[in-house]
């Protein structure tokens, strides 16, 4: 199977090079550069936080910044093949970069499009994530802060609770690899036909921004494959979207007792006029939080459902979700999260949005005591500029 996929990728690349070779460099336009991005400032108040354990507590009032600057270079050859280079600069870091990430760049990738479909090279999400996200619960319906369902900003995951890990199934319904989901990869997408599109990704090494040498298989997850299929089509005024994705990685060779990682997810949405409803489910099979350790597992699942209504410059949404993961392997039970969010947004000018959010999160840890529990409400409001 792997050899067939690699052979197919090689044939696509060979065909692409052949098409590029026929282009007239004298007629093609020189690359252009544009700058886009967004800035979001949110002020909020956490209310009624459970103070059962020291380390769970946060200040009631806080301010969150979310800023990204995108540098986009584009070029089109005379034969119609287009190139799009994207570099996403994070304006605000969280102070805890993932292993191997030593710069403020979020994603950096090159897109090549033509009649053959699309080839994406570089640091970005794989095909399984891309094919599911647009129809996955909160990612399809949320209109408030960050346009995501990140209640962890205001009601933080307690110490030891695996909801604090990036890509954890406790709080993310997409089939992402935890920690370094933006590792460098090769992705191919077919042209869309009658609403259907297929994508496949290959990730040599799970570490991100490791360009100094060939990929290692010794200490990190490696040889990752991801497959995605979605359907996106409108029938009169009714829009239907369905996406499924599956991803798998080999465990490090230096840790023979650590299992391979695999995850799958499905998302679906239906829209009519200004209404939209979407749901998602993800299953994460045995995945160790630390690649060479058996101590903590992210094996678990999450489901969520969301609804949105847009009228004129206004939009409102509601999202509810539940997730759980195994946590410390030696302990019985699971780390769990139940969270919900109501959001309102109004466009007060071209590319300028004001929003308000009311959210609730309830973390229950696998321990019998309250050391890894936390729950609270939060209310917040902010302004987002898309430029």
C-alpha positions in Angstrom: 0.0 0.0 0.0 2.8 2.4 1.0 4.8 1.7 -2.2 1.7 2.3 -4.3 1.0 5.6 -2.6 4.6 6.7 -3.0 4.6 5.7 -6.6 1.4 7.7 -7.2 2.9 10.7 -5.6 6.0 10.4 -7.7 3.9 10.2 -10.9 1.9 13.3 -9.9 5.2 15.1 -9.2 6.6 14.0 -12.6 3.5 15.1 -14.4 3.7 18.5 -12.6 7.3 19.0 -13.6 6.5 18.1 -17.1 3.7 20.7 -17.2 6.0 23.3 -15.6 8.6 22.6 -18.3 6.2 23.7 -21.0 5.6 27.1 -19.5 6.8 30.2 -21.2 9.0 32.0 -18.6 8.9 35.2 -20.7 5.1 35.5 -20.5 4.6 34.3 -16.9 4.2 37.1 -14.3 6.8 37.6 -11.5 5.7 36.5 -8.0 3.8 39.0 -5.9 3.6 39.4 -2.2 0.7 40.4 0.1 0.2 40.7 3.8 -2.9 39.5 5.6 -3.8 38.5 9.1 -5.9 39.2 12.1 -5.7 40.7 15.6 -8.1 39.8 18.4 -8.2 41.4 21.9 -10.5 39.8 24.4 -11.3 40.9 28.0 -13.1 38.3 30.2 -14.0 37.3 33.8 -13.9 33.8 35.2 -16.7 33.2 37.7 -17.3 30.5 40.3 -14.1 28.7 39.8 -13.7 25.4 41.8 -10.8 26.0 44.2 -10.5 22.5 45.5 -6.8 22.3 44.8 -3.9 24.8 44.7 -2.7 25.1 41.1 -6.2 25.1 39.6 -6.9 28.8 40.5 -6.7 31.7 38.1 -7.4 35.4 38.4 -10.9 36.4 37.8 -10.2 39.2 35.2 -7.8 38.7 32.3 -7.0 39.8 28.8 -6.2 37.5 25.9 -4.4 38.4 22.6 -4.5 36.4 19.4 -2.5 37.9 16.6 -1.3 36.4 13.3 0.4 38.0 10.3 0.4 36.0 7.1 2.9 36.7 4.4 1.6 35.3 1.1 3.6 35.1 -2.1 1.8 34.2 -5.4 2.8 33.4 -8.9 1.1 31.9 -12.0 2.8 30.3 -14.9 1.7 30.9 -18.5 0.3 27.3 -18.6 -2.1 28.1 -15.7 -0.2 26.4 -12.9 -0.3 28.6 -9.8 2.1 28.8 -6.8 1.1 30.1 -3.3 3.7 30.5 -0.6 2.4 31.1 2.9 4.3 32.0 6.1 2.2 32.5 9.3 3.8 34.6 12.0 2.3 34.3 15.5 2.1 37.7 17.2 1.4 36.3 20.7 3.1 33.1 22.1 1.9 31.1 25.0 5.3 30.6 26.5 5.3 26.8 26.1 6.6 26.0 22.6 6.4 22.4 21.5 9.7 20.4 21.3 11.6 21.3 18.1 9.8 24.6 17.7 12.3 27.5 18.3 10.7 30.3 16.3 7.4 32.2 16.2 6.3 30.8 12.9 3.1 28.9 13.1 2.9 27.3 9.6 5.0 27.7 6.5 4.1 25.9 3.3 3.9 26.0 -0.5 0.8 25.2 -2.5 1.0 24.2 -6.2 -2.4 24.1 -8.1 -3.3 23.0 -11.6 -5.6 20.7 -13.5 -4.0 17.8 -11.7 -5.3 19.0 -8.3 -3.2 20.5 -5.5 0.2 19.6 -4.0 1.0 21.1 -0.6 4.6 21.0 0.8 5.7 22.1 4.2 4.5 22.8 7.7 0.7 22.6 8.0 -2.2 20.3 9.0 -2.5 17.0 7.1 -5.3 15.9 4.8 -7.4 14.2 7.5 -7.6 17.4 9.5 -8.2 19.6 6.5 -11.0 17.4 5.2 -12.9 17.2 8.5 -12.5 20.7 10.0 -15.0 22.6 7.9 -17.8 20.3 9.0 -16.7 19.6 12.6 -19.0 21.0 15.3 -17.5 24.1 16.7 -15.1 24.6 13.8 -18.1 24.9 11.5 -20.4 27.0 13.7 -18.5 29.0 16.3 -18.6 32.8 15.8 -17.0 34.0 19.1 -13.4 34.2 20.3 -10.7 32.7 18.0 -13.6 31.2 16.0 -12.9 28.0 17.9 -14.1 26.3 21.1 -11.1 26.9 23.4 -12.6 27.1 26.8 -9.2 26.3 28.2 -8.3 30.0 27.8 -10.6 31.0 30.6 -11.1 27.8 32.7 -7.7 26.1 32.5 -7.1 22.4 32.6 -5.9 21.3 36.1 -2.3 20.1 36.6 -2.0 16.5 35.3 -5.2 16.6 33.2 -4.5 15.7 29.6 -6.9 18.3 28.3 -3.9 20.6 28.5 -2.1 18.8 25.7 -2.4 20.2 22.2 -4.4 17.9 20.0 -5.9 16.0 22.9 -9.1 14.1 22.1 -10.5 15.6 25.3 -11.0 19.0 23.7 -10.3 18.6 19.9 -12.7 16.7 17.6 -10.3 16.7 14.7 -7.9 13.8 13.9 -4.8 15.7 14.9 -1.5 14.4 16.2 -0.8 15.8 19.6 1.9 18.5 20.1 3.5 18.8 16.7 0.6 18.6 14.3 2.3 21.1 11.9 5.4 18.9 11.2 6.7 19.2 7.6 4.8 16.9 5.2 3.7 16.3 1.6 0.0 16.4 0.8 -1.9 15.8 -2.4 -5.6 16.8 -3.0 -7.6 15.6 -6.1 -9.7 18.1 -8.0 -13.2 18.3 -6.6 -15.8 16.3 -8.6 -19.5 16.5 -8.0 -18.8 17.8 -4.5 -16.2 15.1 -3.6 -12.5 15.5 -2.9 -9.8 13.2 -1.6 -6.5 14.0 0.1 -3.5 12.0 1.3 -0.5 13.2 3.4 2.9 11.7 4.2 4.9 13.0 7.2 8.4 11.6 7.5 9.1 12.8 11.0 6.7 14.1 13.7 9.1 16.8 14.8 8.4 20.3 13.5 11.1 22.6 12.0 13.7 19.9 11.8 15.4 20.9 8.5 19.0 20.4 9.4 19.1 16.6 8.7 17.1 13.7 7.4 14.2 12.5 9.5 14.9 10.2 12.5 12.8 7.2 13.4 14.5 6.5 16.8 13.0 8.8 19.3 9.8 10.3 17.8 6.7 9.2 16.0 7.5 8.9 12.3 6.2 7.8 8.9 2.8 9.3 9.4 0.1 8.7 6.8 -3.2 10.6 6.7 -6.2 10.2 4.4 -9.3 12.4 4.1 -12.4 12.5 2.0 -15.2 15.1 2.1 -18.3 16.1 0.2 -19.3 19.8 0.0 -22.2 20.7 -2.2 -25.3 23.0 -2.3 -28.7 21.8 -3.4 -30.8 24.9 -4.1 -30.6 26.7 -0.7 -29.6 23.6 1.3 -25.9 23.0 1.9 -24.6 19.6 2.8 -21.1 18.9 4.1 -19.5 15.6 5.2 -15.9 14.9 6.0 -14.0 11.8 7.2 -10.3 11.5 8.1 -7.9 8.8 9.3 -4.3 9.3 10.4 -1.6 6.8 11.6 2.1 7.1 12.8 4.8 4.6 13.7 6.0 4.6 17.3 9.7 5.4 17.9 12.1 2.4 17.3 13.8 3.1 20.6 10.6 2.3 22.4 9.3 -1.1 21.2 6.6 -1.2 23.9 5.1 2.1 22.9 2.1 1.4 20.5 1.6 3.0 17.1 -0.6 6.0 17.0 -3.9 6.2 15.1 -6.9 8.4 15.1 -10.1 8.9 13.0 -12.9 11.5 12.9 -16.1 12.3 11.1 -17.9 15.7 10.8 -21.1 16.7 9.1 -23.0 19.9 8.6 -26.3 21.1 7.0 -27.1 24.7 6.3 -30.3 26.5 5.1 -30.6 30.2 4.6 -28.8 31.7 7.6 -29.0 28.5 9.8 -26.3 25.9 10.1 -26.0 22.8 12.3 -22.8 20.7 12.6 -21.6 17.7 14.6 -18.3 15.8 15.0 -16.9 12.6 16.6 -13.3 11.6 17.0 -11.7 8.4 18.3 -8.1 8.4 19.4 -6.5 5.0 19.7 -3.6 4.4 22.1 -1.2 7.3 21.9 1.5 8.0 24.4 1.9 11.6 25.5 5.7 11.3 25.6 6.9 9.3 22.5 9.3 7.0 24.4 7.2 6.6 27.6 4.3 4.4 28.6 3.3 6.6 31.5 0.5 8.7 30.0 -1.9 7.8 27.2 -4.1 10.1 25.1 -6.4 7.2 24.1 -10.0 8.6 24.2 -12.8 10.2 22.3 -14.8 13.4 21.8 -18.0 14.5 20.3 -19.6 17.9 19.9 -22.5 19.6 18.2 -23.0 23.2 17.2 -25.6 25.5 15.8 -25.2 28.9 14.1 -27.6 31.6 12.8 -26.5 34.6 10.7 -28.7 37.5 9.8 -27.3 40.7 8.2 -24.2 41.8 10.1 -25.2 39.6 13.1 -24.4 36.0 14.1 -25.1 33.8 17.1 -23.8 30.3 17.9 -24.1 27.6 20.5 -21.7 24.7 21.0 -21.7 21.7 23.4 -19.1 18.9 23.7 -17.8 16.1 25.8 -14.4 14.4 25.7 -12.4 11.9 27.7 -8.9 10.3 27.6 -7.1 7.6 29.6 -4.5 9.9 31.2 -2.0 8.2 33.5 -1.9 4.5 32.4 -1.4 3.2 36.0 -4.6 4.9 37.3 -8.2 3.7 36.7 -10.7 6.0 35.1 -10.3 8.8 32.6 -9.7 12.5 32.4 -12.9 14.1 31.2 -14.2 17.4 30.0 -17.7 18.8 29.4 -17.9 22.3 28.0 -20.4 24.6 26.3 -20.3 28.1 24.8 -22.8 30.7 23.6 -21.4 33.5 21.4 -22.7 36.6 19.6 -20.9 38.5 16.9 -21.6 41.7 15.0 -19.7 43.2 12.0 -19.3 46.8 13.0 -17.3 47.8 9.9 -15.5 46.1 7.0 -13.4 43.4 8.5 -14.1 44.6 12.1 -16.1 42.4 14.5 -17.3 42.8 18.0 -18.2 39.6 19.9 -19.4 38.4 23.3 -19.1 34.9 24.8 -20.5 33.0 27.7 -18.9 29.7 28.4 -18.8 26.8 30.9 -16.2 24.1 31.4 -16.1 21.2 33.8 -12.9 19.1 34.1 -13.0 15.8 36.0 -9.7 14.0 36.5 -9.1 10.3 36.9 -7.9 10.7 40.5 -10.4 10.2 43.4 -9.5 13.5 45.0 -9.9 17.0 43.5 -6.3 17.6 42.5 -7.1 17.4 38.8 -10.7 18.8 38.8 -11.8 22.3 37.9 -15.0 23.9 36.7 -16.2 27.5 36.2 -18.2 29.9 34.1 -16.6 32.8 32.1 -17.9 35.8 30.3 -15.8 37.7 27.8 -16.0 40.3 25.0 -13.6 41.5 22.4 -12.8 43.0 19.0 -11.4 41.2 16.0 -9.8 42.9 13.0 -9.3 40.9 9.8 -6.9 42.6 7.4 
